[in-house]
């Protein structure tokens, strides 16, 4: 890539996007495209919607704007977009509220705000997100604010655009002095939102209350110009460079808002309710901006317990952002964070991150009162797995049982720190699930906020995650040993289904070679059903359930296949593995394998490398470990 050429092309594109003209010319743009005058909340919502929305079978929406960086937060994001941004975009009263993201550390709150800020920067460079401002206005003011209040109702009828804001003191002064009140001659230009340039995106971070000045929010007097202009109320003697000024037309992030001194929060009372704030010796200054703050649960509870904060409490929309509760999505979080590090080249054996994710999710789940639902079963349900006897309505009931579920537990940052520790300490060229579990266990003693009771509970979850990995590891080797595993499983299942159908319908099976009619193979059916504990008394009900499932799939025009019934699939896998168990045990544990065993081991390792993502070294270790499991 010729980087200098690309830079030149980028510079040229930026130049082509620029526009400058009079207010009269800007009105023509508004007439053709009223969206250029949309509110800040509307701009954010339209930006999110433009990225795409997917709807699942249950009617739940997934907003693709967030899906590249955030995993497992679809429910929280759906609520955030629909209850706040979409409602605010339609000028409902929620736009007059501070959006407060409340959740545990490392749960994704800052990432949500960062995505919104970066998205606005890019969106303002598109035709749909284009916005214009009065040239040289320190607050990149909406040009339509120039229209006198007496004419705004007529303007709205003609253009279909509502005008709400007042001119900032600087623009009001320039309109009188530079343009002699001729609104149509005021110069307007296209602006591009930028956090680095402090255009439409601001960030306020609390510091020591003794040293932090309210000017950080609302701007300050430029004392160097007082002698020149003679008055503190002259807008030329004021720097409109506070975060509230600079975030106008866009978004302001209020980091750790509830750590702020009270006087900083007072400015938000007027801004949220009336859309203006007080600065210097001026009238109230209009601002159209989204204010997003974030905090943790402990600080929020302390905040609402203080009666002095009641006025601000009523002006806050609280959006809980819990931890992800899906193992698959948690694994994606770890992959993303590792990919961003300098250790991305180190091989992490398959299922290692999943095992870590199982541990993390178990620490975040709450025990259910629902009969027959333990934490492991709940974890599988939340991960989208089919669990016998459980329906979608049951899963919804589980989610509603504890509304604060996901607000506590082990955070992704801790897990990544322990994975990093395992990556650095390991002398080999790879790490596996056992290395990560060992590192997680060692780290519990160093975690300052974990109580002895929590430590005991977390050690139990590590043990459960280890057992889950043991089953995964055995299945992985099982599949590698069975030549053309999927075909073998499919053939065995079809054979089983043929016999089940004949059994339930009181029919015989025709041998495809001899043409002979035979009784259903009871021995074959029981050898599969016994793998998952189906008793002699329960076999008829199980077989009829399979036929009902096949019939339901046929009615919907869907094909019943190997993955259509969770328990049947498990039974087929166990049956195949049981037939090979002795071969696997002997092959993986023999210290001096003979020629045939060595050939088989090499074939299995090759398959693990080529088809399952292992390296020769990690595959070899997997085989040794599974061999030890089978010999217990």
WOBEL-V206020 format. One line per field, one symbol per residue. ss: DSSP state (H for helix, E for strand, - for the rest). psi: psi as a letter, one per 20 degrees, with the letter a starting at -180 (. if undefined). A space follows every 10 residues. Layout:
# WOBEL-V206020
ss: ???
psi: ???
This chain:
# WOBEL-V206020
ss: --HHHHHHHH HHHHHHH--E EEHHHHHHHH HH-HHHH--H HHHHHHHHHH --EEE----- EEEHHHH--- ---HHHHHHH HHHHHHHHH- --HHHH-EEE EE------HH HHHHHHHHHH HHH------- EEEE------ --HHHH--HH HHHHHHHHH- --------HH HHHHHHH--- --HHH-EEEE E--E----E- EEEEE----- ----HHHH-E E-HHHHHHH- ----HHHEE- --HHHH---- EEEEE-HHH- -HHHHHHHHH HHHH-EE--- ----EE---E EEEEE-HHHH HHHHH-HHHH HHH--EEEEE ------HHHH HHHHHHHHH- ------EE-- -HHHHHHHHH HHHH------ ----HHHHHH HH-------- -HHHHHHHHH H--------- -HHHHHHHHH HHHHH----E E-HHHHHHHH HHHH------ -HHHHHHHHH HHHHHHHHHH HHHHHHHHHH H---HHHHHH HHHHHHHHHH HHHH----EE ------EE-- -HHHHHHHHH HH------HH HHHHHHHHHH HHHHH----- -----HHHHH HHHHHHHHHH HHHHHHHHH- ----HHHHHH HHHHHHHHHH HH---HHHHH HHHHHHHHHH --
psi: pnhhghgggg hhgghhhqqp arhghhhhgh ghniiikqrg ghggghgghh iqpqpahjjq qpoihiihhp pjkggghggg gghfggghhj kriiikqpoo oprrqkijgh hgggggghgh gghijrhhjp qqrppjpikl qphiihpqhh ihghghhgik ppphrqqrhg hgghhgghjk jnhiippqqp qppphhiloi pqpppqbohh ipqihhgjrr pnhhighgii qijphijpom jrhhghipid qppnplhiiq qhhhhhhhgh gggikrrppb lrrppqpnqp oprqrrhghg hhgiiohhjg ghgijpopop nrqqjpgghh hhgggghhhi rjjhippoqq ighhghhggg hhiiqqpqip pjoahggggg ghjjqpppip rhhgghhghi goijpijrap qhggghghgg ghgghphrjr qahhgghghg ghhhhiohjp rhghggghhg hggghghghg gggghghghh hopmghgggg ghghgghghg ggghjlrrpp pigijqpqqq nhggghhghh hkkorhhihg hghhhghggg gggghjkqpo ahjioghggg ggghgghhhi ghgggghiip hmqagggggg ghggggghgh hijrrhghgg hgggghghgh i.
